[in-house]
Amino acid sequence: VGSEMCIRDRFQLYYSSKEGLSLIRIDLENHLYAPCLIDALAQRSQPPFYDRATDQIHWTEDVCMPQGELLQRLLEVGEHRLSLLEQQGITHAVLSCSPGAEQLEPAKSIAVCQATNAALYELTRAHPGRLFGSAILPVKDVAAAERELERCVKEYGFVSWHTHSNYGNTAPDDPRYLPLFRKAAELGVYVYLHPQLPEGSRYAGYGFTFAGPGLGFTVDTVTTLLRMVVSGLFDEIPSLRLVLGHLGEGLPFLLDRIENRIKFLPNPAIRCRRPLRYYFQHNIWVTTSGNMSPEAFRCTQDVLGMDHILFASDYPYESVEDMMAFLRGIPLDEADYARLYYQNAEALLGISLS
């Protein structure tokens, strides 16, 4: 507790737009790449692969990572990033690996995930109580992934498993991955389900903007999450906790209609035992990452309540400065800001920072 209070005292945080409000801020979505993954992608000729000549990751035959400083920002996890977070009043961050490692062939994926998690552990050791780790797993070897998650939690102290909405030709809703969700629940850590580019030609032709954050990310993540729910996953593992970014990928807006149609058009293939809303009250949380719409925030707040919304910046895919400015403009009282920035995360992570 003493070291945690020292961390808080060090920052002397003051939220200037709300007089007298001093807050811890826990960023639940802060992305990185370890060089070992880029090296592994550089050895490939089929997507996903890294082209050193253009300094780009090719996710599909048609879609590349945007050129510019994005990749370098993902690789930079030193003083520049820490200084940026501090300037914006972000006191703590959960670091997670961006896509790619899960799609490698199993043996390579195991080695890259282990090396990435080890590098992430060293970062958390260098900044104890300030940085937390979220494990990346070699999901195509489920047994190896279970062992790696257990090691990351028990030896490294990681707080979650960071995974993506698909792994190329498979996705987390496939029953083969059920043991990984059981293991996460058994270990008491949450799962962060992050978008990945969807498979299929309908998203080709308009670049990363359309296939990724413009539309594809949302469609793929919503499909994966809802398949997890209707398959009965959360009934089978009732203690499983899952987090979605982007204010729930549009699901707060869609929740009532989807739930209504499931009730109106019963289908024996839909095996969830409770109304959809139940799982968003007991198993699913959302973060602010990458969604700076006041209307979307109000809808999410109305549908899910402030106890299920957490702070995340989505750096470096989004501007930290823009996200903090957006949140300062949201009409919340002091108690709701505290829930958003750290109290909900404390409850979810099972740690105390205040």
C-alpha positions as CSV (number, residue, x, y, z in Angstrom):
1,V,0.0,0.0,0.0
2,G,2.9,2.4,0.8
3,S,4.4,2.1,-2.7
4,E,0.9,2.6,-4.2
5,M,0.4,5.8,-2.2
6,C,3.9,7.0,-3.3
7,I,2.9,6.6,-6.9
8,R,-0.2,8.6,-6.3
9,D,1.7,11.3,-4.4
10,R,4.3,11.6,-7.1
11,F,1.8,12.6,-9.8
12,Q,0.0,15.2,-7.6
13,L,-2.9,15.0,-10.1
14,Y,-5.4,17.7,-10.5
15,Y,-8.2,17.5,-13.0
16,S,-8.4,21.1,-14.0
17,S,-11.9,21.2,-15.4
18,K,-13.4,19.8,-12.2
19,E,-12.4,21.8,-9.2
20,G,-11.0,19.8,-6.3
21,L,-11.1,16.5,-8.2
22,S,-7.9,14.5,-7.9
23,L,-7.9,11.1,-9.6
24,I,-6.0,8.0,-10.4
25,R,-6.5,7.1,-14.1
26,I,-6.0,3.5,-15.2
27,D,-5.7,3.1,-19.0
28,L,-6.9,-0.4,-19.9
29,E,-5.9,-0.3,-23.6
30,N,-2.3,0.8,-24.3
31,H,-0.7,-1.1,-27.2
32,L,2.8,-2.2,-28.0
33,Y,4.9,-4.4,-30.2
34,A,8.0,-6.3,-29.1
35,P,10.7,-6.4,-31.8
36,C,10.7,-10.2,-31.7
37,L,7.2,-10.2,-33.3
38,I,8.2,-7.8,-36.0
39,D,11.2,-10.0,-36.8
40,A,9.0,-13.0,-37.0
41,L,6.6,-11.2,-39.3
42,A,9.6,-10.1,-41.5
43,Q,10.4,-13.8,-42.1
44,R,7.0,-14.4,-43.7
45,S,5.9,-13.9,-47.3
46,Q,2.1,-14.4,-46.7
47,P,-0.1,-12.1,-44.6
48,P,0.5,-11.2,-41.9
49,F,4.0,-10.2,-42.8
50,Y,6.3,-7.2,-42.3
51,D,7.9,-5.4,-45.3
52,R,11.1,-3.7,-44.2
53,A,11.3,-1.7,-47.4
54,T,8.1,0.1,-46.6
55,D,8.1,-0.3,-42.8
56,Q,4.6,-1.7,-43.0
57,I,2.7,-4.8,-41.7
58,H,0.6,-6.4,-44.4
59,W,-2.5,-7.8,-42.7
60,T,-4.1,-9.2,-45.9
61,E,-3.3,-9.1,-49.6
62,D,-5.2,-5.8,-49.7
63,V,-4.8,-4.1,-46.3
64,C,-1.6,-2.7,-44.8
65,M,-0.9,-0.9,-41.6
66,P,-1.0,2.9,-42.3
67,Q,2.4,4.4,-43.1
68,G,3.9,7.0,-40.8
69,E,5.0,6.8,-37.2
70,L,2.4,4.3,-35.9
71,L,4.7,1.3,-35.9
72,Q,7.5,3.2,-34.3
73,R,5.1,4.4,-31.6
74,L,4.0,0.8,-31.0
75,L,7.7,-0.2,-30.5
76,E,8.5,2.7,-28.3
77,V,7.6,1.8,-24.7
78,G,10.2,3.9,-22.9
79,E,10.4,7.4,-21.4
80,H,8.6,9.1,-24.3
81,R,5.4,7.1,-23.8
82,L,5.6,7.3,-20.0
83,S,6.1,11.1,-20.3
84,L,3.1,11.4,-22.6
85,L,0.9,9.4,-20.2
86,E,2.1,11.5,-17.3
87,Q,1.4,14.8,-19.1
88,Q,-2.1,13.6,-19.7
89,G,-2.7,12.6,-16.1
90,I,-2.7,8.8,-16.8
91,T,-1.2,7.3,-13.7
92,H,-1.3,3.6,-14.7
93,A,-1.6,1.6,-17.9
94,V,-2.2,-2.0,-18.9
95,L,0.1,-2.8,-21.8
96,S,-0.9,-5.3,-24.5
97,C,0.5,-6.7,-27.7
98,S,-1.1,-5.7,-31.0
99,P,-2.2,-8.4,-33.5
100,G,0.0,-10.9,-35.3
101,A,1.5,-13.3,-32.8
102,E,-1.7,-15.4,-32.6
103,Q,-1.7,-16.0,-36.4
104,L,1.8,-17.4,-36.6
105,E,2.3,-21.2,-37.0
106,P,2.1,-22.8,-33.5
107,A,5.8,-23.3,-32.8
108,K,6.7,-19.8,-33.8
109,S,3.7,-18.4,-32.0
110,I,4.8,-20.0,-28.8
111,A,8.3,-18.6,-29.0
112,V,7.1,-15.1,-30.0
113,C,4.4,-15.0,-27.3
114,Q,6.8,-16.1,-24.6
115,A,9.4,-13.6,-25.7
116,T,6.8,-10.8,-25.9
117,N,5.4,-11.6,-22.5
118,A,8.9,-11.7,-21.0
119,A,9.7,-8.3,-22.4
120,L,6.4,-6.9,-21.1
121,Y,7.2,-8.4,-17.7
122,E,10.5,-6.5,-17.6
123,L,8.6,-3.3,-18.4
124,T,6.3,-3.9,-15.5
125,R,9.2,-4.6,-13.2
126,A,10.9,-1.4,-14.3
127,H,7.8,0.6,-13.4
128,P,6.1,-1.4,-10.6
129,G,2.6,-0.3,-9.7
130,R,2.5,1.9,-12.8
131,L,2.5,-0.5,-15.7
132,F,0.6,-3.8,-15.8
133,G,0.8,-6.7,-18.3
134,S,-1.8,-8.4,-20.4
135,A,-0.8,-11.7,-21.8
136,I,-0.7,-12.6,-25.5
137,L,-1.1,-16.3,-26.1
138,P,-0.2,-18.9,-28.8
139,V,-3.8,-19.8,-29.2
140,K,-3.3,-22.2,-32.0
141,D,-1.7,-24.6,-29.5
142,V,-4.4,-24.5,-26.8
143,A,-2.4,-26.5,-24.2
144,A,0.6,-24.3,-24.7
145,A,-1.6,-21.2,-24.4
146,E,-3.0,-22.4,-21.1
147,R,0.4,-22.9,-19.7
148,E,1.6,-19.5,-20.9
149,L,-1.4,-17.8,-19.4
150,E,-0.9,-19.5,-16.0
151,R,2.8,-18.5,-16.1
152,C,2.0,-14.9,-17.0
153,V,-0.5,-14.6,-14.1
154,K,1.4,-16.6,-11.4
155,E,5.0,-15.6,-12.2
156,Y,4.6,-12.3,-13.9
157,G,1.6,-10.9,-12.1
158,F,-0.3,-10.1,-15.3
159,V,-3.9,-8.9,-14.9
160,S,-5.5,-10.1,-18.1
161,W,-5.4,-12.0,-21.4
162,H,-5.5,-9.8,-24.4
163,T,-6.9,-11.5,-27.5
164,H,-8.4,-10.5,-30.8
165,S,-11.7,-11.0,-32.6
166,N,-10.2,-13.5,-35.0
167,Y,-7.0,-15.5,-35.6
168,G,-7.2,-15.6,-39.3
169,N,-9.2,-18.7,-40.1
170,T,-10.5,-19.2,-36.6
171,A,-12.0,-17.0,-33.9
172,P,-12.3,-17.0,-30.1
173,D,-15.9,-18.3,-30.3
174,D,-14.7,-21.6,-31.7
175,P,-15.3,-24.3,-29.0
176,R,-11.6,-25.4,-29.3
177,Y,-10.7,-22.3,-27.3
178,L,-13.1,-23.0,-24.4
179,P,-10.2,-24.2,-22.1
180,L,-8.5,-20.8,-22.4
181,F,-11.6,-19.0,-21.1
182,R,-11.9,-21.5,-18.3
183,K,-8.3,-21.0,-17.4
184,A,-8.7,-17.2,-17.4
185,A,-11.7,-17.5,-15.1
186,E,-9.9,-20.0,-12.9
187,L,-6.9,-17.6,-12.6
188,G,-9.2,-14.7,-11.8
189,V,-8.1,-12.5,-14.7
190,Y,-10.3,-10.8,-17.3
191,V,-10.2,-11.1,-21.1
192,Y,-9.8,-8.1,-23.3
193,L,-11.4,-8.8,-26.7
194,H,-9.8,-6.4,-29.2
195,P,-10.8,-6.1,-32.9
196,Q,-8.9,-7.6,-35.8
197,L,-9.5,-7.2,-39.5
198,P,-12.3,-9.4,-40.7
199,E,-11.8,-12.1,-43.2
200,G,-13.6,-11.7,-46.6
201,S,-13.5,-9.8,-49.8
202,R,-16.4,-7.4,-48.9
203,Y,-13.9,-5.4,-46.8
204,A,-11.3,-5.2,-49.5
205,G,-10.7,-2.2,-51.8
206,Y,-10.9,0.7,-49.4
207,G,-7.8,0.2,-47.3
208,F,-7.2,-0.1,-43.6
209,T,-9.6,2.8,-42.8
210,F,-12.7,0.9,-44.0
211,A,-11.6,-2.7,-43.3
212,G,-10.3,-1.7,-39.9
213,P,-11.5,1.0,-37.6
214,G,-14.1,2.5,-40.0
215,L,-16.3,-0.6,-40.1
216,G,-14.5,-4.0,-40.2
217,F,-13.2,-4.0,-36.6
218,T,-16.7,-3.4,-35.2
219,V,-18.5,-6.0,-37.4
220,D,-15.9,-8.7,-36.6
221,T,-15.8,-8.0,-32.9
222,V,-19.6,-7.8,-32.5
223,T,-20.0,-11.1,-34.4
224,T,-17.4,-12.9,-32.2
225,L,-18.7,-11.6,-29.0
226,L,-22.4,-12.4,-29.7
227,R,-21.4,-15.9,-30.9
228,M,-19.7,-16.3,-27.6
229,V,-22.8,-15.2,-25.7
230,V,-25.4,-17.2,-27.7
231,S,-23.2,-20.3,-27.6
232,G,-23.7,-20.4,-23.8
233,L,-20.1,-19.6,-23.0
234,F,-20.9,-17.3,-20.1
235,D,-23.5,-19.8,-18.7
236,E,-20.8,-22.5,-18.7
237,I,-18.2,-20.1,-17.2
238,P,-20.3,-17.7,-15.1
239,S,-17.3,-16.1,-13.5
240,L,-15.7,-15.1,-16.8
241,R,-15.1,-11.4,-17.2
242,L,-14.7,-9.9,-20.7
243,V,-13.9,-6.3,-21.8
244,L,-14.7,-4.7,-25.1
245,G,-13.3,-1.4,-26.4
246,H,-14.9,1.4,-28.4
247,L,-17.8,1.8,-26.0
248,G,-18.9,-1.7,-26.7
249,E,-18.5,-1.7,-30.5
250,G,-22.0,-0.3,-31.0
251,L,-23.7,-3.1,-29.0
252,P,-25.3,-0.8,-26.4
253,F,-27.3,0.8,-29.3
254,L,-28.2,-2.7,-30.7
255,L,-28.7,-4.6,-27.5
256,D,-32.5,-4.2,-27.2
257,R,-33.2,-5.2,-30.8
258,I,-31.0,-8.2,-30.7
259,E,-32.5,-9.4,-27.4
260,N,-36.0,-8.7,-28.7
261,R,-35.4,-10.8,-31.8
262,I,-33.9,-13.7,-29.9
263,K,-37.1,-13.8,-27.8
264,F,-39.4,-13.2,-30.8
265,L,-37.7,-15.8,-33.0
266,P,-36.6,-18.6,-30.7
267,N,-34.1,-21.0,-32.1
268,P,-32.7,-24.1,-30.4
269,A,-29.2,-23.3,-31.6
270,I,-29.2,-20.2,-29.4
271,R,-28.1,-21.8,-26.1
272,C,-27.7,-18.8,-23.7
273,R,-30.0,-19.3,-20.8
274,R,-30.6,-15.7,-19.9
275,P,-31.6,-12.5,-21.7
276,L,-28.7,-10.8,-23.5
277,R,-28.7,-7.8,-21.1
278,Y,-27.9,-10.1,-18.2
279,Y,-24.4,-10.9,-19.6
280,F,-23.7,-7.2,-20.0
281,Q,-24.6,-6.7,-16.3
282,H,-22.6,-9.6,-15.0
283,N,-19.8,-10.6,-17.4
284,I,-19.1,-7.8,-19.9
285,W,-17.6,-4.4,-19.5
286,V,-16.7,-1.7,-22.1
287,T,-14.0,0.9,-22.3
288,T,-13.8,4.4,-23.9
289,S,-11.0,3.4,-26.3
290,G,-11.2,4.9,-29.7
291,N,-14.8,6.3,-29.4
292,M,-15.1,10.0,-28.8
293,S,-18.8,10.4,-29.6
294,P,-20.8,12.2,-26.9
295,E,-24.0,10.5,-28.2
296,A,-22.3,7.0,-28.1
297,F,-21.2,7.7,-24.5
298,R,-24.7,8.7,-23.4
299,C,-26.2,5.6,-25.0
300,T,-23.7,3.4,-23.3
301,Q,-24.2,5.1,-20.0
302,D,-28.0,4.8,-20.3
303,V,-27.9,1.1,-21.4
304,L,-25.0,-0.3,-19.3
305,G,-24.6,2.2,-16.5
306,M,-21.4,3.8,-15.2
307,D,-20.4,0.7,-13.3
308,H,-19.6,-1.0,-16.6
309,I,-17.7,1.7,-18.4
310,L,-13.9,2.0,-17.9
311,F,-11.2,4.3,-19.2
312,A,-8.9,3.4,-22.1
313,S,-7.0,5.5,-24.5
314,D,-6.2,3.1,-27.4
315,Y,-2.7,4.7,-27.7
316,P,-1.0,4.9,-30.1
317,Y,-3.9,4.0,-32.5
318,E,-5.7,7.1,-31.1
319,S,-4.5,10.4,-29.8
320,V,-4.2,10.5,-26.0
321,E,-4.6,14.2,-26.0
322,D,-7.9,14.0,-28.0
323,M,-9.3,11.2,-25.7
324,M,-8.6,13.2,-22.5
325,A,-10.1,16.3,-24.0
326,F,-13.2,14.4,-25.0
327,L,-13.6,12.9,-21.5
328,R,-13.2,16.3,-19.9
329,G,-16.2,17.4,-21.9
330,I,-18.5,14.6,-20.8
331,P,-21.0,15.9,-18.2
332,L,-20.2,13.5,-15.3
333,D,-20.1,14.3,-11.6
334,E,-17.1,13.5,-9.4
335,A,-18.4,10.1,-8.4
336,D,-18.9,9.0,-12.0
337,Y,-15.5,10.2,-13.0
338,A,-14.0,8.2,-10.2
339,R,-15.9,5.1,-11.4
340,L,-14.8,5.7,-15.0
341,Y,-11.1,6.4,-14.3
342,Y,-10.2,3.9,-11.6
343,Q,-12.9,2.5,-9.3
344,N,-14.4,0.2,-11.9
345,A,-11.0,-0.9,-13.0
346,E,-9.9,-1.6,-9.4
347,A,-12.9,-3.9,-9.0
348,L,-12.3,-5.6,-12.3
349,L,-8.5,-6.0,-11.8
350,G,-8.9,-7.0,-8.2
351,I,-6.3,-4.5,-7.0
352,S,-6.4,-1.3,-5.0
353,L,-4.6,1.8,-6.1
354,S,-6.4,4.4,-4.0
